[in-house]
Amino acid sequence: MRAITIEAAAALALDDEVGSLEVGKKADVLILDETRYAEVPYRYGMNPVWRVYKEGRLVVKRDLVGEV
């Protein structure tokens, strides 16, 4: 997870703006319908995205009720 968040931001010299959840940083957040991050690659072809926040605003909201 660090490799795709704070370390990636640091590689682009953007770690003072993005890459972790801290006060004053841009809040682009992806919330997945998974119990563990290690499960994500094993659901290929399925959409695990539950919520997406871009710059702190909700832009994608899925209702998971009734989905299999």
C-alpha positions in Angstrom: 0.0 0.0 0.0 2.9 2.4 0.7 4.3 1.8 -2.8 1.1 3.1 -4.4 0.4 6.0 -1.9 3.1 7.9 0.0 6.1 6.3 -1.8 4.6 7.1 -5.2 3.9 10.6 -4.2 7.5 11.0 -2.9 8.9 9.7 -6.2 7.1 12.6 -7.9 8.1 15.1 -5.2 4.4 15.5 -4.3 4.4 13.9 -0.8 3.8 17.2 0.9 0.5 17.5 -1.1 -0.8 14.0 -1.6 -0.1 10.3 -0.7 -1.4 10.1 2.8 -4.4 11.1 4.9 -3.2 14.2 6.7 -4.6 17.6 7.5 -4.0 20.0 4.7 -3.4 17.4 2.0 -5.6 16.8 -1.0 -8.1 14.1 -0.2 -8.5 11.7 -3.1 -9.8 8.5 -1.5 -10.9 5.2 -2.9 -13.0 2.9 -0.6 -13.3 -0.7 -1.7 -15.7 -3.4 -0.8 -13.0 -5.7 0.5 -12.0 -6.9 4.0 -8.3 -7.0 3.2 -6.2 -5.1 0.6 -4.5 -8.3 -0.5 -7.9 -9.6 -1.9 -8.1 -6.8 -4.5 -6.1 -8.6 -7.3 -8.1 -11.8 -6.9 -11.4 -10.3 -7.9 -10.3 -9.5 -11.5 -13.3 -8.6 -13.6 -15.4 -7.5 -10.6 -15.9 -4.0 -9.4 -14.8 -3.6 -5.7 -15.2 0.2 -5.7 -17.7 1.3 -3.1 -17.0 5.1 -2.8 -14.7 7.6 -4.5 -13.8 10.9 -3.1 -12.0 13.5 -5.3 -10.6 16.5 -3.5 -12.7 15.6 -0.5 -16.0 15.4 -2.5 -18.0 12.2 -3.0 -18.0 11.5 -6.8 -18.9 7.8 -7.0 -21.4 6.0 -4.7 -22.4 2.4 -5.2 -25.2 0.7 -3.4 -23.9 -2.8 -2.5 -27.3 -4.1 -1.1 -28.4 -7.0 -3.2 -25.2 -7.5 -5.1 -23.5 -10.8 -5.3 
